[in-house]
Amino acid sequence: MAVSYRSKSRPASPEEPRRRKSSNRKDSGAPAIDLRSWIFIIRERIILILACLGLAVGGALFYLSKAPPVYTAVGAIEVMTEAQRVLGGDVKGFNPEGSSSIEAVKTVENALLSESLLVRVAKKNDLHLTHPRFMADPKTGNPLSEGEIAKGMAAKVDAKQKRGSRTIEVSWDDPDPVLAAKLTKSHMEEYVTSRDELQVGTQGVAIKDLIKNRDELDKQMREDELELQKFREKNKTTDLDKNETQIKTRIEDLSKQYTTAKARRLTLESDLPILNHRAELTAEQLLALSTIASQVDVQESQKKIISAEAEFASAKRVYLENHPKYKRAGSMVSDLKVSLEKAVRQAATMVANNYETAKDSEEKLQKEMGELEKSYIELKGISLPYRMLADKVEGTQKMRAIANERLDALKLTTGVAARNVVISTLPIVHDEPSKPSRIKILALAIAAGIGLAATMIVLLKAFDNTILSIDQAETDLGLPVLAAVPQAKGKATKTQLVISDFPASREAEAFRCLRTAVSLANSDGTQKVILFTSAVPAEGKSYCSSNYAAALAQQGLRTLLIDCDLRRPALGRVFPTKKDANGITDFLTGKCKFDECWHVTEVSKLYFMPAGTKNANPAELLSGEVVAKILKEAARKFDRVIIDSAPVNAVSDTLLLAEHVDAVVFVVRARSTPVRATARALQQLQQANGTPYGIVLNRLPTRGANYYYYDEGSYHSKGVYGA
């Protein structure tokens, strides 16, 4: 383990352990949950885990030995669509249950667990008379109510849809396998029977309602038809639709004729001023009028003239003027022009006369159309209420037809293919009980035992605020661990000086590691006076200081061990002296000299200075300059001076000594001292200019050793502490 130490001339601030803690966590990049540490915690708590498992499994076995066997009988009901297939999908007014849908299957499933059906099954099988559980209340002796019977039955029955199908499995539990099968079969049969009864009863009510509705519609239809007939007789609307259509068609025809007559009259009227002076106009001027040019006689004459002129032009190219054909062609053209002028004059006279005729025709058409429109309006006034009455009669007739169709459909389905559930699987009697399931109960017990153990381990760790490991000590306290002393076992527990009594033990090796760690930090030999202290009593500071001093003596260094715990000195049990032997208090009070205060021990080169005569004011003795004097004298005469002082949080003696020593070693008992108490003691030492070089983690449990130590392989039979 690479360890760095602070110089005593530069003590750390009270916040340094906290900063080092945060820095170590950040730099290490360790995960938030140390799985490895949890594995070792589980190994350490293996007895607790086994105890929880044993308790849970034992309870499960006890339950299995006492629980009565229960047999389960299973039957099946299949939800069908037979009613729809028998009636056909187009039967109006009848819509049987959509059994293929999930909702329909769930409805049947819930109906199988209804309280009324359970009570019906109980009474069908006389359970309220023969079965002890349903006969009477054991406390009062009174018969059970239907609600209590249903509640007791519900605990024994179950109905669940089989996944991916329209099948519902019905199961009953009972200590009697024969009764379980009987109740399962009876349950399914009673459901089918009750459904048939409900179907018939419902259809009977529906038929009565439909008959009543149909009769009411018949009465309403007769009243509507009578009212319509009276309206027809009053308004003579026998052929109302035909008359209305004829009048409308006639009005449309007259409208077209009127439009044509009006257009002709307007045309003649525009040409009339010119035609009044027709005698003064030439034929060519009259032909400019469209009314003249459109006459048939005029157009025929013009066509003939054009044809004759074409022949005359052809004759001109062939014959001379005196040729008979030439003369005949020219004469024909002249005659046709005379005929055209005559036709134009006649047409002009006829057009002038036609104006009055066209005007009279227009007026007659307008008058006739007005009379027809008046008749049409009057007919419309009669048609609207007539239509309302006719539509009312037609609607009543349709409603009556629908009622008849529904009535016929219900009559058809009554007792015929109305069932949409069938029993598909009958229950059988089983020889092997289904409950309690040993595998499931034991598996649950194991899971519960593991869960209980895990909960207890987590709670123990959560509420444990002590130092558990080397890593935690260095992280939480911000100081290096110089050595980890394991929990002593066997003969080592009967003596305090394991370094000499059991040199091959893991505890002795831990103190040799402590000696090496401190010597590496004190290679120049300037740190001669070393103080051992702790936060609270019973952490093992006297045990650690005495063994460390013996380890130094074994290395050949003249070592003086001073017991400065003047209130509760403990080193006297390790190094016995005479009852009236001088000690440090005798020197501080001036009763003896320095050389008269220390004594030779059984360990070579190890000398011991006891606490001496008990004093009523130890703090006053340690606060004087004499303490510094005796420590200087000891450092001059010995290679190393080891001081065992009082706990920091208990008294102030150690804080008075801290400024006079060269180094402070802080002892922490693993899994015992709270972290806050240790941090408080370290803070007080820092304020007293006595910041420890490091920590000795004492009495570390050997269980789960891989969590705290590294295996040394073949170097030692019991292992050594390794970094």
Secondary structure, 3 states (H helix, E strand, C coil): CCCCCCCCCCCCCCCHHHHHHHHHHHHHCCCCCCHHHHHHHHHHCHHHHHHHHHHHHHHHHHHHHHCCCEEEEEEEEEECCHHHHHHCCCCCCCCCCCCCCHHHHHHHHHHHCCHHHHHHHHHHCCHHHHCHHHHCCCCCCCCCCHHHHHHHHHCCEEEEECCCCCEEEEEEEECCHHHHHHHHHHHHHHHHHHHHHHHHHHHHHHHHHHHHHHHHHHHHHHHHHHHHHHHHHHHCCCCHHHHHHHHHHHHHHHHHHHHHHHHHHHHHHHHHHHHCCHHHCCHHHHHCCHHHHCCHHHHHHHHHHHHHHHHHHHHHHHCCCCCHHHHHHHHHHHHHHHHHHHHHHHHHHHHHHHHHHHHHHHHHHHHHHHHHHHHHHHHHHHHHHHHHHHHHHHHHHHHHHHHHHHHHHHHHHCCCCCCCEEEEECCCCCCCCCECCHHHHHHHHHHHHHHHHHHHHHHHHHHCCECCCHHHHHHHHCCCEEEEEECCCHHHHHCCCHHHHCCCCHHHHHHHHHHHHHHHHCCCCCCCEEEEEECCCCCCHHHHHHHHHHHHHHCCCCEEEEECCCCCCCHHHCCCCCCCCCCHHHHHCCCCCHHHCCEECCCCCEEEECCCCCCCCHHHHHCCHHHHHHHHHHHHHCCEEEEECCCCCCCCHHHHHHCCCCEEEEEEECCCCEHHHHHHHHHHHHHCCCCCCEEEEEEECCCCHHHHCCCCCCCCCCCCCCC
